Amino acid sequence: MKKPKVERRVNRETGGIYFKVTREGTSAFLLLSPEELFELANQSIDALGGTRNDQSTQ
């Protein structure tokens, strides 16, 4: 199985991130707002047992 090709773009107006992943002719898309990206990062930090560095914990 081939390694997927990943395209990543940032919307400078909204701060959102757009991902396009393509493997063997099939594509998947993901669009995250800054809030969704921040929440996803926090969930990952929590899952790994790390420490957050945001306003809610200061």
C-alpha positions, 0 to 999 in steps of 0.5 A: 500500500502506497503512502498517502499524499497530504496537502495542507492549507491555512485560511489566513482570514479565518485561521482554519486549516484544510487537509486533503489526503489522497491514496490510490486515487481516493481523497478525503477532506478535513476542514478545522476551524481554529477552535476545533483545532485547539480542542483537538490539540487539548484532547491529544495532550490529555490523552498523552498525560501532558500539561496544557498551556492555555488561559483556562489552566493559568 
